[in-house]
């Protein structure tokens, strides 16, 4: 049985806030992982700028997959 919040729609701001917090944590985790990969590549002698650019492009593609509707990416892998 749905709660009063579900029936009246009063719970939707809380749901949106939880989703926003979850997205924020997810972004922070991905950023930390990308930074760790860049540092590891630099330690192995791989150009960190190239690694960072590749990771940035991959993260932009992942973001585009989750975004509602079509999202164009620039050559740098960022949204216009």
N, C-alpha and C positions, 0 to 999 in steps of 0.2 A: 504494500500500500504506500503510495507516495506521501511524503511529508507535506505539511502546509506550505513550506518554502517551494517545493517542487510544483505544487498545484497553482500557486499564485505567481510564480516566477520570481519571488523575492530572493530565491537562492542563487539566481544566475550571476549576480555580481560576485558572490563568493566563489562560484565555479570559475569565473573568468580570472579572479585574483589568484586562485590556486594554479590555473593553467599558466598564467603569466610568470608566477614564481617558478614553476617547473621549467618553463622555457629559459628563464634566466639562469637556473642551475645548470641546465643542459648546455647552454652557450658557454658558461664558465668552465665546465668540464672539457668541452671541445677545445676551447682556447688553451687551457692548461696542457692538454694532450698535444696540440699543435706546437706549442712552445717547447715541450719536452722532445718532440721529434726533431725540431729545428736544432736544439742544442746537441742532441745525439748525433745528428748528421754533421754538424760543425766539428764535433770531437773526432769523427772519422775522416775529416778532411774534405767532406762534400760541401760545396758552396752553400752557405746558409741562406743566401738571398734566393737562390734557385729553389731550395727546399721550401722556404717561406712562401714564395710565389705559387708553387704547386699546391701546397696545403691550403692557401687562401682560395685558390680556384676550386679545389675540391669542396671546401666548406661552403662556398657560394653556391655550388651545384646542389649540395645537400639542402641548403636553405631554400633554393628555388623549388626543390621537390616538395617541400612542406608548405610553401606559400600558396595562398588561394589565388587561382587564376594564373594566366601566363605571366612570366617574369623574364625580362630580357637581361642577359648578362653582357657586360662589356668585355673587351679583350683581356682586361686585367682580372676578370672573374668576379667583378663587383656589380651591384645593381646600379643602373644609371640614376 
